[in-house]
Amino acid sequence: MIPTAAPYAPHAFSNDFLLHPPPIFNVIVLDTVTIDIVTQMILYKQLNDFINALPPQNSLAIFVHSGELTLLLQNFTADHALLHAAIRKAVPLLPMPGAWYENRRTYGSFQAMQQIAVYLGQLPGRKNVLW
């Protein structure tokens, strides 16, 4: 019998899920640097559909890469409401004119992937990253 964690109060955080980690950690990275606003709206719809179809036992983390920043919007959770809220924070993002060129020059996707790899390297098991 697998022990279950007691429910926590809202805004309470715990790392209890690491006592029995999932066999696979799934991550979505939203890169808003190179996509226009229309494509972001299509992405928003597709991500919401994806989360709605996600089985309740599957956890997911969401990062956003926007220019010089790579942020963890939502740590691993199976709570669909939290995942939808994270997507609303990231998409759509209206870029500044000329931002794509400047951001690619100063801070590329490779550095963002390195940061995410360092974070995920602390977790045991297999990782799937959808960029």
N, C-alpha and C positions, 0 to 999 in steps of 0.2 A: 504494500500500500504506500503510495507516494503522499507524504505530508503536504497539506495545503497551507498556504500562508493566510494569516488572519487579515481581514480587510483593513485598510488604512483610512484614516480621515483624509478629506480633500486637502491637497497641497502638502501631504506627508510623503516623504520619499524613503525608499529602502532599496538595498541591494540583495534582498532575499531571493530574487530570481536566480542569482548566481549559485545558490545552494543546489539547485537542480536546473542547470542551464539547458536551453533548447539545443537539439542536435545541430541546428543551422541558424545562424544570425543573418537576417535579411535587412538590407539597407537600401534606401532610395536617396540618391543625391540629385537635387534639383539645381541644374546649372542655368541660371537665368541670364547669364552674360551674353550668350550668342543667339537667343531666340526672341523674335519680335512679339509684340503684344497679342496679335491674333493667334499665333502658335501657342503662346502661354495659356490662352483661354481654352484651346483645344486640349492642352496638357492638363489643365485644371479639371476638365470634365472626365478625361480618361483616368486620372488618378483617383477621383472620387468613385468612379465605377469600379476600379481595381480594389479599393479599400472595402467597398460594399460587398464585393465577391470574396474577400479574404476570409478564410475559415476562422472562427473565433479563437482557436487555440494558437494561431500563428502570430508571433510578435514581429514588429517592424520598427525600424528607426528611420527618421527623416532628417537629412542634412540639406542645407541650401548653400550653394556656391554662387556668390554674387560679387564679381570684381575682386577686391582684395580680401573679402571675408568668406570664410567657410564656417558656418554655424550649425550646431546640433539643435534643430528645432524641436524634435521629440525623441527622447530616448526610447529604448525598446519597450513596446507596449502592444497589447492585443486590443486595447480599447479604441474602437472605431471613432468615437467622438473626439478623442485626443488627436488621433491621426488626421481627421478632417480639419481640426483647428490648426494643426501645424501647416497643412497645405494652404489654408486661407492666409496664413502669415507670409507665405513665400510667393504665391502666385495670385494675381498678376503683379509684376513689378515693372513699373514704367522706367526704362533706362534713360539716363541723360544722353543728349546728342553727342556722338563721338565716344561714348563710354566703352564700346566694345573694343575699339583699337587701343585705347589707353589701358584698359584693364588687362588685355591679353599681353601687352608689353610688360607690365609691371608685376603681374601675378597670374600665372597660368594654372591650368587644370592639374598639371603634374604636381605642383606644390600642394594643391588642395587634396589630391589623392594621397600624398605622403602624410598629411595631417590625419586624414581619416584612417589610413593604415596603422598609424601609431596608436590611435584610439582603439581600433578593433583588435590590434595585436595583444591587448590586455585580456581579451576574452578567449576562453578555450573553444576549440571546435572550428567548424567550417563557417565561412562567411560568403554571402552572395551580395554583391554591390551592383545595383542597377543605376547607371549614371544617365 
